[in-house]
Amino acid sequence: MTVIAVLRRFVPPYKWQVALNLFFNVLSTILSLFSFATIIPVLQILFGLSDADAIHTPLSQATTLQETITYLKANLYYFLQTQIDVQGAHVVLLSLGGVLVILTGLKCLTAWLANYFMVPIRTGVLRDLRASLYKKVVSLPIGFFTEERKGDVMSRMTNDVNEVEASIMSTLDMLFKDPIMILVYLVTLFTISWQLTLFVLILLPIAGLLIGRIGRSLKRASTTGQEQNAEILTQIDETLGGLRVVKAFNAEQKLTTRFLNLINATRATFNRINRRYYLAHPVSEFLGTALIALLLWFGGMLILGEQSSIDAATFIYYLVIFYSIIAPAKDLSKATYGIRRGMASLERIDRILHSESNIREVKNPKQVVDFQSVIRYENVSFAYQADRPVLKQINLDIRKGQTIALVGQSGSGKTTMADLLPRFYDPTAGRITIDGIDIREVKTFDLRSLMGNVNQEAILFNDTFYNNITFGVESATMEQVRQAARIANADDFIMATPDQYQTMIGDRGSRLSGGQRQRISIARAILKNPPILILDEATSALDTESEKLVQEALENLMKDRTTLVVAHRLSTIRNADLICVLHEGQIVEQGTHTELLAKNGYYRRLIEMQQANT
């Protein structure tokens, strides 16, 4: 991706700010030229004007641009000489100093205005990038995150975005300002002396090659550094999530050693990056000084020549302008380094932004506003990896109002089968229909609006009880929230907290017990009031007392709803209308609890295994 591509991608929404920034940058550069130009008459006064330089000449006699400039200079010198004769050199010098101060003040004002209009561009582009990335992350299917490390995704959303801010956004002002200054200064230098300027332009590509070689290596090293940062975030996330296991197995030293090796490797990478980055300034300064030394030699040869196109005072003005080019040139070289670093991070961000979702939305979706009769799995097969099928030729009807339980050993495909219904994944073969309509022909938003989920791990947010229960539900009243909590057996313990429904529950509900978290999750599903309910081992991680309360809440939730239950504890699904036994991705038995026991097959063995383990 080139700099132009970056600008085309991010800048168009801020075209008016860009136009104003460019206008004031051009104005600032022109004013700086005029302020520098006051050096020439000052030097002329100090060194003494010759009569040949101070001749009043009508501009109407000029036929070329060069003659017009020459006549303007001659008339200016004539005016200055006249003023010196009338008022004295001291007064004229003071007046020129005043002109210099005014022009410099105007230059500073316009430079500030240019930066003033750059600020909303920088902050706006950064906001847009963060918003696009977050929107993309929440829109990607769950399958994307089974293949990506969570720490790497977090790193791209934090470290890489910050690197783009530091390396690209912070150099946008240089890109909009420095090339303009360099261009205007070069045109002025050509006007003063094309021989000197041509000599400079022959030398500049040599300096550019040296700077470019350093910059190219920065991009490669920056990519490595950001990947290492992602590994650090991954290990931190895994350590915090599994701290109980770490301590139980006395693995603190092992993880600490692994972490130290990782951060030492990251430190070495960023040492290389930053050392090369900081090489930009001294290299460009050294090359600039070398150019000035050669320029002094070549310019001196021209002035000492018999037919010189510039005098000593004009040559000094030339040197001042040329030296003024060095600062924006150095900034531009640093901006180039910064962009190379930022490009590496932007490419990592784009891997998410350009990721294609395998959950496709149809162009003309069919309308499904309610569930009327039957959910049907028709020859459904699914595989996370092509050579390892998880489900094979599943056929199942779930009629309105029924409770269907899925049981089987771990890895038999129960949860996967439930995840296909809200289109967390799409079948690799076959189809699922609701009232005869393929769910792939319905908007996912409408489809999921029909469903409520209660999972084995209650997923809560670091917010209040009220906001967790109303999550995804608009305009719920406090009485509706309390009613949902009562049905879920949660109102009593919520009202016992200091701020009641406005009490913060901590990260992932860390201030609550497992049973309390699950009942909040059930209250959320009750408030949503969906016609279809998916319960994924909602009581398997609870103690007996908590399970009793949660089971009662679940029974309240399941009333008059169509429910698909993924069951771990078989005692909780004895009253299901239909129990499906899965084995190696296939339904091998189905029937009621009594019917399956009578078959003396897989289900009975599962029952006996659980009874033997209790």
C-alpha positions in Angstrom: 0.0 0.0 0.0 1.4 3.4 -1.0 1.1 6.7 0.8 -1.4 7.9 -1.9 -3.5 4.8 -1.2 -3.6 5.5 2.5 -4.7 9.1 1.8 -7.4 8.0 -0.6 -8.6 5.5 1.9 -8.8 7.7 5.0 -8.9 11.3 4.1 -12.0 11.9 1.7 -14.5 12.4 4.6 -12.3 15.4 5.7 -11.8 17.1 2.3 -12.7 20.5 3.5 -10.3 20.4 6.4 -7.6 19.1 4.0 -8.3 22.0 1.6 -8.0 24.6 4.4 -4.9 22.9 5.7 -3.3 23.0 2.3 -4.3 26.6 1.7 -2.8 27.8 5.0 0.4 25.7 4.4 0.9 27.3 1.1 0.2 30.8 2.5 2.6 30.1 5.4 5.4 29.0 3.0 5.0 32.1 0.8 5.1 34.4 3.8 8.2 32.6 5.0 9.8 33.4 1.6 9.0 37.1 1.9 10.2 37.2 5.5 13.5 35.6 4.4 13.7 38.1 1.5 14.1 41.0 3.9 17.7 39.6 4.5 18.8 40.8 1.1 18.1 44.6 1.6 19.5 44.4 5.1 22.7 43.0 3.8 22.8 45.4 1.0 22.5 48.3 3.5 25.2 46.9 5.7 27.6 46.2 2.8 26.5 49.4 0.8 24.4 49.6 -2.3 26.1 50.4 -5.6 24.6 52.9 -7.9 24.2 50.2 -10.6 21.9 48.2 -8.3 19.7 51.2 -7.3 18.2 52.4 -10.6 14.6 53.4 -11.1 13.3 51.4 -14.0 9.7 51.3 -15.4 8.3 47.8 -15.2 6.6 48.4 -18.6 10.0 47.9 -20.2 10.3 44.3 -18.9 9.6 41.6 -21.5 10.4 38.4 -19.6 9.9 37.1 -16.0 13.6 37.4 -15.3 13.6 41.0 -16.4 10.5 41.8 -14.3 12.3 40.3 -11.2 15.5 42.3 -12.0 13.5 45.6 -12.4 11.6 45.0 -9.2 14.8 44.4 -7.3 16.3 47.6 -8.9 13.3 49.7 -8.0 13.3 48.3 -4.4 17.0 49.1 -4.0 16.3 52.6 -5.5 13.5 53.2 -2.9 15.8 52.0 -0.1 18.7 54.1 -1.2 16.3 57.2 -1.4 15.0 56.5 2.1 18.6 56.1 3.5 19.5 59.4 2.0 16.4 61.1 3.5 16.0 59.3 6.9 19.3 57.5 7.5 20.3 53.9 7.4 19.3 53.3 11.1 15.7 54.2 10.4 15.5 52.0 7.3 17.0 49.1 9.1 14.5 49.5 11.9 11.6 49.6 9.4 12.9 46.4 7.7 13.1 44.8 11.1 9.4 45.7 11.6 8.5 44.3 8.2 10.3 41.1 9.2 8.4 40.8 12.5 5.0 41.4 10.8 5.7 38.8 8.1 7.0 36.3 10.6 3.9 36.8 12.8 1.6 36.2 9.8 3.6 33.2 8.9 3.3 31.8 12.4 -0.5 32.5 12.4 -1.1 30.7 9.1 1.1 27.8 10.2 -1.0 27.5 13.4 -4.2 27.6 11.3 -2.9 24.8 9.1 -2.3 22.7 12.2 -5.7 23.7 13.6 -7.4 22.1 10.6 -5.1 19.1 10.7 -6.2 18.1 14.2 -9.8 16.9 13.3 -8.3 14.9 10.4 -5.9 13.0 12.6 -8.4 12.3 15.4 -11.2 11.6 12.9 -9.2 9.1 10.9 -8.2 7.3 14.1 -11.8 7.2 15.3 -12.9 5.8 11.9 -10.3 3.1 12.0 -11.2 2.0 15.5 -14.9 2.1 14.7 -14.4 0.0 11.5 -12.3 -2.5 13.3 -14.7 -3.0 16.2 -17.7 -3.2 13.9 -15.9 -5.8 11.8 -14.9 -7.8 14.8 -18.4 -8.0 16.2 -19.8 -8.9 12.7 -17.4 -11.8 12.0 -18.7 -15.3 12.6 -17.7 -17.3 15.6 -15.7 -19.6 13.3 -13.3 -16.8 12.6 -12.3 -16.7 16.3 -11.7 -20.4 16.6 -8.9 -20.0 14.1 -7.4 -16.8 15.5 -5.8 -16.3 18.8 -7.7 -13.9 21.0 -4.5 -12.2 22.1 -3.6 -11.6 18.5 -7.0 -10.0 17.7 -6.7 -7.8 20.9 -3.2 -6.8 19.8 -4.4 -5.7 16.4 -7.2 -3.7 18.0 -4.9 -2.0 20.5 -1.1 -2.1 19.7 -1.5 -2.0 16.0 -4.1 0.8 16.1 -1.8 2.8 18.4 1.1 2.2 16.0 -1.0 3.5 13.1 -1.8 6.6 15.2 1.8 7.2 16.1 3.3 6.3 12.8 0.8 7.3 10.1 -1.7 9.7 11.6 1.0 11.8 13.3 2.8 12.2 10.0 -0.2 13.3 8.0 0.5 16.9 8.8 4.1 16.4 7.6 2.8 14.9 4.3 0.4 17.8 3.8 3.0 20.5 4.8 6.5 19.4 4.0 6.1 18.6 0.3 4.5 22.0 -0.3 7.3 23.8 1.4 9.9 21.8 -0.5 8.2 22.4 -3.8 7.8 26.2 -3.3 11.3 26.5 -2.0 12.7 24.6 -5.0 10.8 26.8 -7.5 12.3 29.9 -5.7 15.8 28.4 -5.8 15.4 27.7 -9.5 14.3 31.3 -10.0 17.3 32.6 -8.1 19.9 30.4 -9.8 19.1 27.4 -11.9 22.8 26.3 -12.0 23.0 26.0 -8.2 19.7 24.2 -8.0 20.5 21.7 -10.7 23.7 20.9 -8.9 21.7 20.2 -5.7 19.2 18.0 -7.5 22.0 15.8 -8.9 23.2 15.2 -5.3 19.8 14.6 -3.7 19.0 11.1 -5.2 22.2 9.8 -3.5 20.9 10.9 -0.1 17.5 9.4 -0.9 18.9 6.0 -1.7 20.7 5.9 1.7 17.6 6.9 3.6 15.4 4.5 1.6 17.5 1.4 2.5 17.0 2.1 6.2 13.3 2.6 5.8 12.7 -0.7 3.9 14.1 -2.8 6.8 11.9 -1.0 9.3 8.7 -2.4 7.8 9.9 -6.0 8.1 11.1 -5.6 11.7 7.9 -3.8 12.7 5.7 -6.7 11.5 7.8 -9.1 13.7 7.5 -6.7 16.7 3.7 -6.5 16.4 3.4 -10.3 16.2 5.5 -10.6 19.3 3.3 -8.0 21.1 0.3 -10.2 20.2 2.0 -13.2 21.8 2.5 -11.2 25.0 -1.2 -10.3 25.1 -2.1 -13.9 24.5 0.0 -15.2 27.3 -1.3 -12.5 29.7 -4.9 -13.4 28.8 -4.2 -17.1 29.3 -2.4 -16.5 32.6 -5.2 -14.4 34.0 -7.9 -16.8 32.8 -6.1 -19.9 34.2 -4.5 -18.4 37.3 -6.2 -21.0 39.6 -4.7 -23.8 37.6 -1.3 -22.1 37.5 -1.2 -21.9 41.3 -2.6 -25.4 41.8 0.2 -26.9 39.7 3.0 -24.7 41.0 3.6 -23.5 37.5 4.4 -19.8 38.3 8.1 -20.2 37.6 7.5 -22.0 34.3 5.1 -19.3 33.0 7.4 -16.5 34.3 10.4 -18.0 32.5 8.3 -18.3 29.3 7.1 -14.7 29.6 10.6 -13.4 30.3 11.9 -15.1 27.2 9.1 -13.6 25.2 9.5 -10.0 26.4 13.3 -10.2 26.0 12.8 -11.3 22.4 10.3 -8.4 21.9 12.8 -6.0 23.5 15.5 -7.1 21.1 13.2 -6.6 18.1 12.2 -3.1 19.2 15.8 -2.2 19.9 16.6 -2.8 16.3 13.5 -0.9 15.1 14.0 2.2 17.2 17.8 2.3 16.6 17.1 2.4 12.9 14.3 4.8 13.3 16.5 7.2 15.3 19.1 6.9 12.6 16.9 8.9 10.3 17.6 12.3 11.9 21.4 12.2 12.1 21.8 10.6 8.7 19.6 13.3 7.1 21.4 16.1 9.0 24.8 14.8 8.0 23.8 14.6 4.4 22.3 18.1 4.6 25.4 19.5 6.0 27.5 17.8 3.3 25.2 19.3 0.6 25.6 22.8 2.1 29.4 22.4 2.1 29.3 21.4 -1.6 26.9 24.2 -2.3 29.1 26.8 -0.7 32.0 25.6 -2.9 30.0 25.6 -6.1 28.2 28.9 -5.3 31.5 30.5 -4.4 32.9 29.5 -7.8 29.9 31.1 -9.5 30.1 34.4 -7.5 33.8 34.6 -8.1 33.3 34.1 -11.8 33.2 37.1 -14.1 29.6 36.5 -15.3 27.9 35.5 -12.1 24.1 35.4 -12.2 23.8 36.2 -8.4 25.6 38.5 -6.0 26.8 37.7 -2.5 23.7 38.9 -0.7 21.4 36.9 -3.0 23.6 33.9 -2.5 23.2 34.2 1.3 19.4 34.4 0.7 19.7 31.3 -1.4 21.6 29.5 1.4 18.9 30.5 3.9 16.1 29.1 1.7 18.1 25.9 1.0 18.8 25.4 4.7 15.1 25.9 5.3 14.4 23.0 2.9 16.6 20.7 5.2 14.1 20.8 8.1 11.0 19.7 6.1 13.2 17.2 4.2 14.3 15.6 7.5 10.7 15.6 8.8 9.6 14.0 5.5 12.3 11.3 5.8 11.1 10.6 9.4 7.6 10.6 8.1 8.6 8.0 5.5 10.1 5.8 8.3 7.0 6.3 10.4 4.7 5.3 7.5 6.8 2.1 6.9 6.3 1.2 10.5 2.7 2.0 10.4 2.1 0.1 7.1 3.1 -3.1 8.9 0.5 -2.5 11.6 -2.1 -1.4 9.0 -1.6 -4.6 7.0 -2.2 -6.6 10.2 -5.4 -4.6 10.9 -6.5 -5.1 7.3 -6.3 -8.9 7.7 -9.3 -8.4 10.0 -11.0 -5.6 8.0 -10.8 -7.6 4.8 -11.8 -11.0 6.3 -14.7 -12.5 4.5 -17.6 -13.8 6.6 -18.7 -17.3 5.6 -22.2 -16.5 7.0 -23.6 -14.8 3.8 -26.6 -12.6 3.9 -29.0 -13.0 1.0 -29.9 -10.0 -1.1 -33.6 -10.4 -0.8 -34.2 -12.2 2.5 -37.5 -13.8 3.4 -39.5 -12.4 6.3 -39.8 -14.5 9.5 -41.4 -12.6 12.4 -42.5 -15.6 14.5 -42.1 -19.3 14.8 -45.3 -21.2 13.9 -44.9 -24.9 13.5 -41.6 -26.8 13.1 -37.8 -26.5 12.9 -36.4 -29.2 10.7 -32.8 -30.5 10.3 -32.6 -32.1 6.8 -29.6 -34.3 6.1 -27.3 -31.9 8.0 -23.6 -32.5 8.0 -20.9 -30.2 9.3 -17.1 -30.2 9.6 -14.7 -27.6 11.1 -12.0 -29.2 9.0 -12.9 -30.8 5.7 -11.4 -34.2 6.6 -13.0 -34.4 10.1 -16.8 -34.4 10.0 -18.4 -33.4 13.3 -22.1 -34.1 12.3 -23.2 -36.6 9.7 -26.6 -36.7 8.0 -28.6 -35.3 10.9 -32.4 -35.5 10.4 -34.6 -34.1 13.2 -38.0 -32.3 13.6 -38.5 -29.9 16.5 -42.2 -29.0 16.7 -43.5 -25.8 18.4 -43.8 -26.2 22.2 -41.6 -29.3 22.4 -38.5 -29.7 24.5 -35.8 -31.6 22.6 -32.7 -32.8 24.5 -29.4 -33.6 22.9 -27.2 -36.1 24.9 -24.0 -38.0 24.3 -20.4 -38.2 25.2 -18.1 -35.2 24.8 -17.2 -34.6 21.2 -20.3 -36.2 19.8 -21.5 -33.0 18.2 -24.3 -31.8 20.6 -23.1 -28.2 21.0 -22.3 -27.9 17.3 -25.8 -29.1 16.4 -27.3 -26.4 18.6 -24.9 -23.7 17.2 -26.1 -24.4 13.7 -29.6 -23.2 14.5 -28.8 -19.5 15.1 -26.3 -19.6 12.2 -23.1 -19.3 14.3 -22.0 -21.7 11.6 -23.6 -22.9 8.3 -23.9 -26.6 7.5 -21.4 -28.0 5.0 -24.3 -30.2 3.6 -28.0 -30.3 4.0 -30.2 -27.5 5.4 -32.1 -26.3 8.5 -35.6 -24.8 8.0 -38.0 -22.9 10.2 -41.6 -23.3 9.0 -40.3 -24.5 5.7 -37.9 -21.6 5.1 -34.2 -22.3 4.9 -32.6 -20.2 7.6 -29.9 -19.1 5.1 -32.6 -17.2 3.3 -33.5 -15.2 6.4 -31.6 -12.2 7.8 -29.4 -13.4 10.7 -30.8 -10.5 12.8 -34.4 -11.6 12.3 -33.4 -15.3 12.9 -31.6 -14.6 16.1 -34.4 -12.4 17.3 -36.5 -15.5 17.6 -34.0 -17.2 19.9 -32.7 -16.9 23.4 -29.5 -18.6 24.6 -28.4 -19.8 28.1 -24.9 -21.3 28.0 -22.9 -23.4 30.3 -20.7 -20.4 31.1 -22.9 -17.4 31.9 -21.5 -14.6 29.7 -21.9 -11.3 31.6 -20.4 -7.9 31.3 -18.7 -5.5 33.7 -21.9 -3.5 34.1 -24.9 -3.3 36.4 -27.5 -6.0 37.1 -30.0 -3.9 35.2 -27.9 -3.4 32.1 -26.9 -7.1 32.0 -30.5 -8.3 32.2 -31.7 -5.7 29.5 -28.8 -6.5 27.2 -30.2 -6.6 23.7 -33.6 -5.5 24.8 -34.8 -1.9 24.1 -37.0 0.2 26.3 -37.5 -2.3 29.1 -39.1 -0.9 32.3 -37.8 -1.6 35.8 -40.9 -3.6 36.6 -40.4 -5.8 33.6 -36.8 -6.3 34.6 -37.7 -7.2 38.2 -40.4 -9.6 36.9 -37.9 -11.4 34.8 -35.5 -11.6 37.7 -38.2 -13.0 40.0 -39.0 -15.7 37.5 -35.3 -16.5 37.4 -35.0 -16.6 41.2 -32.6 -13.7 41.0 -34.6 -10.7 42.5 -33.8 -11.6 46.1 -30.0 -11.6 45.9 -30.0 -8.5 43.6 -32.2 -6.5 46.1 -29.7 -7.5 48.9 -26.8 -5.7 47.2 -26.0 -2.0 48.1 -27.2 -0.4 44.9 -29.7 -3.2 44.0 -30.3 -3.3 40.2 -27.6 -0.5 39.7 -24.9 -2.6 41.4 -21.8 -3.3 39.3 -21.2 -7.1 39.0 -17.5 -7.0 38.1 -15.6 -8.4 35.2 -17.6 -11.3 33.8 -19.7 -11.2 36.9 -16.7 -12.0 39.2 -18.6 -10.6 42.3 -21.3 -13.3 41.9 -21.4 -17.0 42.5 -21.8 -19.4 39.6 -25.5 -20.0 40.4 -26.1 -16.2 40.6 -24.4 -15.6 37.3 -26.5 -18.3 35.6 -29.7 -16.9 37.0 -28.9 -13.4 35.7 -28.3 -15.1 32.3 -31.7 -16.8 32.5 -33.4 -13.5 33.5 -31.9 -11.9 30.4 -33.4 -14.7 28.3 -36.8 -14.3 30.0 -36.9 -10.6 29.4 -36.1 -11.1 25.7 -39.1 -13.5 25.7 -38.1 -15.6 22.6 -40.3 -18.3 21.1 -37.2 -20.6 20.7 -34.8 -21.3 23.5 -31.4 -22.9 23.3 -29.9 -24.3 26.6 -26.3 -25.5 26.3 -25.5 -27.5 29.5 -26.8 -24.6 31.6 -26.5 -26.4 35.0 -23.5 -28.7 34.5 -21.0 -26.4 36.3 -23.1 -25.8 39.4 -23.3 -27.3 42.9 -26.4 -29.1 44.0 -28.0 -26.2 45.8 -27.4 -23.8 43.0 -28.5 -26.3 40.4 -31.9 -26.7 42.1 -32.5 -22.9 42.0 -31.3 -22.6 38.4 -33.2 -25.7 37.3 -36.4 -24.1 38.8 -35.6 -20.9 36.9 -35.0 -22.8 33.7 -38.4 -24.6 34.1 -40.1 -21.2 34.4 -38.2 -20.0 31.3 -39.1 -23.1 29.3 -42.9 -22.8 29.8 -44.7 -22.4 26.5 -41.5 -22.3 24.5 -39.8 -24.5 22.0 -36.6 -25.6 23.7 -33.4 -27.3 22.4 -31.4 -28.5 25.4 -27.8 -29.7 25.3 -27.7 -31.9 28.4 -24.7 -33.1 30.4 -26.6 -34.1 33.5 -29.2 -36.5 32.2 -31.3 -36.1 35.4 -32.3 -32.6 34.2 -34.0 -33.8 30.9 -36.1 -36.8 32.1 -39.3 -34.9 31.2 -38.2 -33.8 27.7 -40.6 -34.6 24.8 -37.8 -36.1 22.8 -34.3 -37.1 23.7 -31.7 -37.6 20.9 -28.6 -39.6 21.6 -25.6 -38.5 19.5 -22.6 -40.7 18.9 -19.7 -39.7 16.7 -21.8 -37.0 14.9 -24.9 -39.1 14.3 -28.2 -39.6 16.1 -28.1 -43.2 17.1 -31.2 -43.2 19.3 -34.2 -41.0 20.0 -37.3 -41.2 22.1 -38.6 -40.3 25.6 -36.7 -41.2 28.7 -38.8 -44.3 29.3 -38.6 -45.5 25.7 -34.8 -45.1 25.6 -34.3 -47.0 28.9 -36.4 -49.8 27.4 -34.1 -50.0 24.4 -31.2 -50.8 26.6 -28.7 -49.0 24.3 -26.5 -46.0 24.3 -28.8 -43.9 26.5 -29.0 -46.5 29.2 -25.2 -46.9 29.3 -24.9 -43.1 29.7 -27.3 -43.2 32.6 -25.5 -46.1 34.3 -22.1 -44.3 33.8 -23.4 -41.1 35.5 -24.9 -43.1 38.3 -21.7 -45.0 38.9 -19.8 -41.7 39.1 -22.1 -40.1 41.6 
